[in-house]
Amino acid sequence: MSTPCIATVGTFDGVHNGHRDLIERMVAEGRRRGLPVRVITFAEHPLSVLAPERAPGLLCPRQRVGDMLALPGVDSVPMLHFTPELAALTAAEFMAMIRERFGVQVLMMGYDNSFGSDRPAAPEAYQAIGLQAGVEVLAAPPYVTPGGRTPGSSAMRRALATGDMEAYADMGGEWTYTAVSRPGRRLGRQLGFPTVNLCFDSALQAPRRGVYFGSVTAGADTYPAVVNVGTCPTVTDGSETSLEAHILTPDPLVGYGDTVTVALRRHLRDERRFGSVDELRLAIAADVERAMQLVHPENVIK
């Protein structure tokens, strides 16, 4: 058996503020007891294995979750492959497995966390099962954000789907997407608004289609930007979701083939099909003007 530790187990999609609060509590408890801290998660979203047709769009790629969970005080982030065999384990069998495989002596569970094919309904049931498996089970209380929200991956997906970036930030921080910049149609350049273009990963939960105020980061530099998320229906057949970011500062150091990170901060308007390219140009100009007011709010005439 591995070195005894305190651990928590979950999918941790998005690593929201509720997850961070749980991990901070576990780190404090681990220090008090002199136990190393492990965060156990899965290489796949469980529903992608159990019911692919119901699998949600991910808040972040699974390969990034380990890095996101490596918070201060966490000693290791073991990744389990979620398989039908793993899904078939009862809560008692699962608890015995993580004790033997990872040395889990103390298990801290989130207020809405559950596991096992038998799905016990209450924390007391897990605590009773843990006693038999030699695992002490601690129940963490719900976390409420400064905005009065209880974070959850489903709630964060709803915030993204509605373009409510304020709620998303309150629950989990800034929404970002990282990819390699690629050549686009060059229409933005012709209209006077050149863009950085990224192809969007279809496995992820897409934000509400539309125009956002956000930023583009390349290397050590971050620039304010107007970002379009969608299919650009005025000039395309609407078959591919992309991110197109017009940087609001002159001469940005961003080129094709650069790895860039686009962040979204505020939804400005929904995506729409315009009657002409000229109408599109006027709409983009209005988007840029509104975004510049957010960059420099002190210049807004009240």
C-alpha positions in Angstrom: 0.0 0.0 0.0 1.2 3.6 -0.7 2.1 6.1 1.9 -1.0 7.1 4.0 -2.5 10.3 2.8 -5.6 12.5 2.9 -7.3 12.7 -0.5 -10.4 13.8 -2.4 -11.8 12.2 -5.5 -13.8 13.8 -8.3 -14.1 14.8 -12.0 -13.2 18.4 -11.2 -14.4 19.7 -14.6 -13.4 23.3 -14.8 -11.7 23.4 -11.3 -14.1 26.0 -10.0 -14.0 28.0 -6.8 -15.9 25.3 -4.9 -13.2 22.8 -5.9 -10.5 25.2 -4.7 -12.2 25.7 -1.4 -12.5 21.9 -0.9 -8.8 21.5 -1.7 -7.7 24.3 0.6 -9.7 22.7 3.4 -8.0 19.4 2.7 -4.5 20.9 2.6 -5.1 22.5 6.0 -6.4 19.2 7.4 -3.4 17.3 5.9 -1.0 19.8 7.6 -2.8 19.4 10.9 -2.5 15.6 10.7 0.9 15.5 9.0 -0.4 13.7 6.0 0.5 14.2 2.3 -2.4 15.5 0.1 -3.6 13.8 -3.0 -6.3 14.9 -5.5 -7.5 11.9 -7.4 -9.3 12.5 -10.7 -10.2 10.9 -14.0 -8.5 11.0 -17.4 -12.0 10.9 -19.0 -15.3 12.5 -18.0 -17.4 9.6 -16.6 -20.4 10.2 -18.9 -18.1 10.0 -21.9 -17.7 6.3 -21.0 -21.1 5.5 -19.4 -23.4 7.5 -21.7 -21.5 9.3 -24.5 -24.8 10.7 -25.9 -25.3 12.6 -22.6 -21.7 13.7 -22.0 -21.6 17.4 -21.5 -19.2 19.8 -23.2 -16.1 20.1 -21.1 -15.1 23.3 -19.3 -11.5 22.5 -19.9 -9.5 19.7 -21.7 -9.0 16.7 -19.5 -5.3 16.8 -20.1 -5.1 20.2 -18.4 -7.0 19.2 -15.3 -4.0 17.7 -13.5 -2.1 21.0 -13.8 -5.1 23.0 -12.7 -5.5 20.8 -9.6 -1.8 21.1 -8.6 -2.6 23.9 -6.2 -0.4 25.0 -3.3 -0.1 22.2 -0.7 -1.2 19.4 -3.1 1.5 16.7 -3.2 0.2 14.7 -6.2 -2.7 14.4 -8.7 -3.1 10.8 -9.6 -5.2 10.2 -12.8 -7.5 7.2 -13.0 -8.8 5.9 -16.3 -12.6 5.8 -16.0 -13.6 2.4 -17.4 -16.8 0.3 -17.2 -15.0 -1.9 -14.7 -14.3 1.1 -12.5 -17.9 2.3 -12.8 -19.1 -1.1 -11.7 -17.4 -0.8 -8.3 -19.6 -0.2 -5.3 -18.7 2.6 -3.0 -17.2 0.1 -0.5 -15.1 -1.5 -3.3 -14.0 1.9 -4.7 -13.0 3.1 -1.2 -11.0 -0.1 -0.6 -9.3 0.3 -4.0 -8.2 3.9 -3.3 -6.9 2.9 0.1 -4.8 0.1 -1.3 -3.7 1.9 -4.5 -3.1 5.4 -3.2 -2.9 5.0 0.6 -6.0 7.0 1.3 -6.4 7.1 5.1 -8.7 10.2 5.2 -11.1 11.0 2.4 -12.6 14.5 2.2 -15.8 14.7 0.1 -17.6 17.7 -1.3 -21.1 18.4 -0.1 -22.6 17.1 -3.4 -19.9 14.4 -4.2 -20.9 10.8 -4.7 -19.3 7.7 -6.1 -19.9 3.9 -6.4 -22.4 2.0 -8.5 -24.7 1.8 -5.5 -24.6 5.6 -5.1 -25.2 6.0 -1.3 -27.3 9.1 -0.7 -25.9 10.7 2.4 -22.5 11.6 3.9 -23.3 9.3 6.9 -23.5 6.3 4.5 -20.1 7.0 3.1 -18.7 7.5 6.7 -20.1 4.1 7.7 -18.6 2.5 4.6 -15.3 4.2 5.2 -15.1 2.7 8.8 -15.3 -0.8 7.3 -12.7 0.1 4.7 -10.3 1.8 7.2 -10.9 5.2 5.6 -12.1 8.2 7.7 -14.6 10.2 5.6 -14.9 14.0 6.2 -17.7 16.0 4.7 -16.8 19.5 3.5 -19.6 22.2 3.7 -20.9 23.9 0.6 -19.0 26.9 -0.7 -20.8 30.1 -1.5 -19.2 32.7 -3.7 -19.0 36.5 -2.9 -21.9 36.8 -5.4 -24.0 34.4 -3.5 -23.6 31.5 -5.9 -22.9 27.8 -5.1 -20.3 26.8 -7.8 -20.9 23.7 -9.9 -19.7 22.4 -13.2 -23.3 22.3 -14.5 -23.9 25.9 -13.3 -20.7 27.1 -15.0 -21.8 25.4 -18.3 -25.1 27.3 -18.0 -23.3 30.6 -17.4 -21.2 30.0 -20.5 -24.2 28.9 -22.6 -26.0 32.2 -21.7 -22.9 34.4 -22.0 -23.0 35.3 -18.3 -19.3 35.9 -17.9 -19.9 37.7 -14.6 -21.5 34.5 -13.1 -18.8 32.4 -14.6 -16.0 34.5 -13.1 -17.7 34.6 -9.7 -17.8 30.7 -9.7 -14.6 29.9 -11.4 -12.4 32.7 -12.6 -11.7 33.8 -16.2 -12.7 31.7 -19.2 -9.8 31.1 -21.4 -9.0 29.1 -24.5 -5.5 28.3 -25.8 -4.7 27.2 -29.3 -2.3 27.9 -32.2 -3.2 30.9 -34.3 -4.1 30.0 -37.9 -4.6 31.9 -41.1 -8.2 33.0 -41.6 -10.2 34.3 -44.5 -8.5 37.7 -44.2 -11.9 39.4 -44.4 -11.2 41.2 -41.1 -8.1 42.7 -42.5 -10.0 43.9 -45.6 -12.6 45.5 -43.4 -10.0 47.2 -41.3 -10.2 44.9 -38.3 -7.5 42.2 -38.6 -8.1 39.2 -36.4 -6.2 36.4 -34.6 -8.1 33.2 -35.6 -8.4 30.0 -33.6 -10.3 26.8 -34.4 -12.5 25.8 -31.4 -12.3 22.3 -29.9 -15.8 20.7 -30.3 -15.3 18.6 -27.1 -15.5 21.7 -25.0 -18.6 23.7 -23.9 -18.8 26.6 -26.3 -19.7 30.0 -24.9 -22.8 31.6 -26.2 -22.3 32.7 -29.8 -21.6 36.3 -30.1 -19.2 39.2 -29.6 -17.3 39.6 -26.4 -14.9 42.0 -24.8 -11.8 40.0 -23.7 -8.1 39.7 -24.3 -5.4 37.9 -26.3 -2.2 36.7 -24.6 0.9 35.7 -26.6 4.1 35.0 -24.8 4.5 37.6 -22.0 2.1 40.1 -23.7 -1.6 40.5 -23.1 -3.7 42.8 -25.3 -7.4 43.9 -24.9 -9.5 42.5 -27.7 -13.0 42.2 -29.3 -13.6 38.4 -29.7 -16.2 36.8 -31.9 -17.3 33.3 -30.9 -19.4 31.5 -33.5 -19.6 30.6 -37.2 -19.5 34.1 -38.8 -22.8 33.4 -40.7 -22.6 36.6 -42.8 -19.6 35.2 -44.7 -19.5 31.4 -44.1 -21.8 28.4 -44.3 -21.9 28.2 -40.5 -20.3 24.7 -40.3 -17.4 25.5 -38.0 -17.2 27.3 -34.7 -14.1 29.5 -34.3 -12.8 32.4 -32.2 -11.7 35.5 -34.0 -10.1 38.2 -31.9 -9.4 41.8 -33.0 -6.7 43.2 -30.8 -7.4 46.8 -29.7 -3.8 48.0 -29.3 -1.6 48.8 -32.4 1.1 46.5 -33.6 0.6 43.5 -31.4 3.3 40.8 -31.5 1.1 38.0 -32.6 1.6 35.9 -35.8 0.4 32.8 -37.5 1.6 29.6 -35.7 1.9 31.4 -32.3 0.3 29.7 -29.3 -2.2 32.3 -27.9 -4.7 32.4 -25.1 -8.0 34.1 -25.7 -10.0 35.2 -22.6 -13.6 36.4 -22.5 -14.8 38.9 -19.9 -18.1 40.4 -21.1 -20.7 39.4 -23.6 -21.4 42.4 -25.9 -24.0 41.1 -28.3 -25.3 37.9 -30.0 -24.0 36.7 -33.3 -26.2 37.6 -36.2 -26.3 37.4 -40.0 -25.9 40.8 -41.6 -27.4 41.8 -45.0 -24.1 42.9 -46.4 -20.4 43.1 -45.7 -20.8 46.9 -45.2 -23.4 46.3 -42.4 -20.9 43.8 -40.9 -18.2 46.5 -41.0 -20.4 49.0 -39.2 -21.4 46.5 -36.5 -17.7 45.6 -35.9 -16.9 49.3 -35.6 -19.6 49.7 -33.0 -18.3 46.6 -31.1 -14.8 48.1 -31.1 -16.1 51.4 -29.8 -18.0 49.7 -27.0 -15.0 47.6 -26.1 -12.7 50.6 -26.0 -15.1 52.1 -23.4 -14.4 49.1 -21.3 -10.7 49.5 -21.7 -10.9 53.1 -20.8 -14.1 53.6 -18.8 -12.8 57.0 -17.6 -13.4 58.4 -21.1 -17.1 57.4 -21.2 -19.4 60.4 -21.3 -22.1 60.1 -18.7 
